[in-house]
Amino acid sequence: PSTPPVNFLTVSGRLAASSVVVSWSPPLLTHQNGIITKYKIIYTLTGMDNATNNTVVLLGNITRYTIYNVKPSSNYTIQVAAATSVGFGPYHKPVLHSTDPPVSPNITQSPLSITATAGMDITLECRATGDPIPSVQWLNNGESVAPVYDVISRPGYGRLFIKYSNTGDSGTFQCRFINVKSSVLSEIANVNFNDGNTTGFCLGEISNDMRWPKTYNGYTITGPCPQFSKGNATRSCKLDINGNPIWAAIDTTNCESSIHSTISALSQQLDKEGENASEIVLNTLTSITANRKLFGGDIVAAVSTLTKLNQVTNDISPSKLD
């Protein structure tokens, strides 16, 4: 086309702080020079150094489009060009569009309190409006929920599913909705699971981001390792000195994170190269384990590597081995 599209307009979308509706008409027929096959929209945030052009290409005879996820209280320049099979013609002169200020989240549905029998599955839901549409975070007893819960989070909506419930799932649940304007908490849902058969059992609980079901004393159970690790953890139910069932410590020596193979490789490097590899092994081990959550299997491998380091060299100071 030898001229740009005409009747180019921008108006605020339904979410006036975070969306813009653009519309236009094709170039004048005498200037199209062929069949219009697509359009290209370019929108740019003004007032910023090195601002990036955002591009949308629309195939076919589309002459209206909503741009989402723009910044509230901001100015954008927006252009549109038409194309034939030969290529794009000139852009319409930039149109300035100002987005509205953001709107705080408004809770429209809070999760509901419920009392149920242990073993039942329940679902909690929450909803909110706002502009931009807020994201959602689930809280359990005031803290982020453990990864043992199945959570679906979409803009303005959250769902939490409690499966294989036990008394350890009892507590408070609520949603926190967040956008650039503010953060708002839903009403608290009080969730209680009752169990009429607890004599001789260690009660079910959520611990170390793992779900432990009700277990009779003298038994050991096995469960999947926490999120971001592989393997299985074990835990025993035993009797204390007063004859009451009590959980033993969780055994995670078979739980391995993504760095376990790297730690094991360092040990193998010492086997091959001996003292010549001591410094690089120690520095690498320090680097990959710093500020990371380690699981039992990782710690076992790291201790083994450090023990081997201590055997092959006398030149590394005790402080480093610590």
Long-range contacts (C-beta under 8 A, 24 or more apart in sequence): 1-27, 1-31, 1-32, 1-33, 1-34, 1-36, 1-81, 1-82, 1-83, 1-84, 1-88, 1-89, 1-90, 2-27, 2-31, 2-33, 2-89, 2-90, 3-27, 3-28, 3-31, 3-89, 3-90, 4-80, 4-81, 4-82, 4-89, 4-90, 4-91, 4-92, 4-93, 5-39, 5-63, 5-80, 5-81, 5-82, 5-92, 6-92, 8-80, 8-92, 8-95, 9-95, 10-78, 10-95, 10-97, 12-99, 12-100, 13-66, 13-67, 13-68, 15-68, 15-131, 15-132, 15-133, 16-99, 16-100, 16-131, 17-72, 17-73, 17-99, 17-100, 17-101, 17-102, 17-103, 17-131, 17-132, 18-68, 18-69, 18-70, 18-71, 18-72, 18-99, 18-102, 18-131, 18-132, 18-133, 19-66, 19-67, 19-68, 19-69, 19-70, 20-66, 20-67, 20-70, 20-76, 20-78, 20-97, 20-99, 21-64, 21-65, 21-66, 21-67, 22-64, 22-65, 22-66, 22-67, 22-78, 22-80, 23-63, 23-64, 23-65, 24-63, 24-64, 24-80, 24-92, 25-63, 26-61, 26-63, 26-82, 27-82, 27-89, 32-82, 32-84, 33-84, 33-86, 33-89, 34-84, 34-85, 34-86, 35-84, 35-85, 36-61, 36-82, 36-83, 36-84, 37-83, 37-84, 37-85, 38-82, 38-83, 39-63, 39-80, 39-81, 39-82, 39-83, 40-80, 40-81, 40-83, 40-88, 41-65, 41-67, 41-78, 41-79, 41-80, 42-78, 42-79, 42-80, 42-81, 42-91, 43-67, 43-70, 43-76, 43-77, 43-78, 43-79, 44-76, 44-77, 44-78, 45-70, 45-71, 45-74, 45-75, 45-76, 46-74, 46-75, 46-76, 46-77, 46-96, 47-74, 47-75, 69-132, 70-99, 71-99, 72-99, 72-100, 72-101, 72-102, 72-131, 72-132, 72-180, 72-181, 73-99, 73-100, 73-101, 73-102, 74-98, 74-99, 75-99, 100-131, 101-181, 102-130, 102-131, 102-132, 102-179, 102-180, 102-181, 103-130, 103-131, 103-181, 104-130, 104-179, 104-181, 104-182, 104-184, 105-129, 105-130, 105-134, 105-177, 105-178, 105-179, 105-181, 105-182, 105-183, 105-184, 106-130, 106-184, 107-175, 107-177, 107-184, 107-186, 107-187, 109-186, 110-174, 110-175, 110-186, 110-187, 110-189, 111-160, 111-173, 111-174, 111-175, 111-186, 111-187, 111-189, 112-189, 113-188, 113-189, 113-190, 113-191, 114-189, 114-191, 114-192, 115-191, 115-192, 115-193, 115-194, 116-165, 116-191, 116-192, 116-193, 116-194, 117-193, 117-194, 117-195, 118-165, 118-166, 118-167, 118-193, 118-194, 118-195, 118-204, 118-214, 119-164, 119-165, 119-166, 120-165, 120-193, 121-161, 121-162, 121-163, 121-164, 121-165, 122-161, 122-162, 122-165, 122-191, 123-159, 123-160, 123-161, 123-162, 124-159, 124-160, 124-161, 124-162, 124-173, 124-189, 124-191, 125-157, 125-158, 125-159, 125-160, 126-157, 126-158, 126-174, 126-175, 126-177, 126-186, 127-156, 127-157, 127-158, 128-156, 128-175, 128-177, 128-184, 128-186, 129-156, 130-156, 130-177, 130-179, 130-181, 131-179, 132-179, 132-180, 133-179, 134-177, 134-178, 134-179, 134-184, 135-177, 135-178, 135-179, 136-175, 136-176, 136-177, 136-178, 137-175, 137-176, 137-178, 138-173, 138-174, 138-175, 138-176, 139-172, 139-173, 139-174, 139-175, 139-176, 139-185, 140-171, 140-172, 140-173, 141-171, 141-172, 142-172, 145-173, 146-206, 146-209, 147-209, 147-226, 147-227, 148-206, 148-209, 148-210, 148-211, 162-191, 164-211, 164-213, 165-193, 166-193, 166-195, 166-203, 166-204, 166-205, 166-211, 166-213, 166-214, 167-193, 167-194, 167-195, 167-198, 167-203, 167-204, 167-205, 167-214, 168-203, 168-204, 168-205, 168-206, 168-207, 168-211, 168-212, 169-193, 169-204, 169-206, 200-245, 201-237, 201-245, 202-237, 202-245, 202-246, 202-247, 205-247, 207-247, 207-250, 208-233, 208-250, 208-252, 210-250, 212-247, 216-245, 217-245, 225-252, 225-254, 225-255, 225-256, 225-295, 226-252, 226-255, 226-295, 228-257, 228-258, 228-293, 229-255, 229-256, 229-257, 229-295, 229-297, 230-255, 230-256, 231-255, 231-256, 231-297, 233-296, 251-296, 252-295, 252-296, 252-297, 253-296, 253-297, 253-300, 254-296, 254-297, 255-295, 255-296, 255-297, 255-298, 256-295, 256-297, 256-298, 256-301, 257-292, 257-293, 257-294, 257-295, 257-297, 257-298, 259-288, 259-289, 259-292, 259-298, 260-297, 260-298, 260-301, 262-288, 263-288, 263-289, 263-298, 263-301, 263-302, 263-305, 264-301, 266-305, 267-301, 267-304, 267-305, 267-308, 270-305, 270-308, 270-309, 270-312, 271-308, 274-312, 275-312, 275-313, 275-315, 278-309, 278-312, 278-313, 278-315, 278-316, 279-316, 281-305, 281-309, 282-309, 282-316, 282-320, 282-321
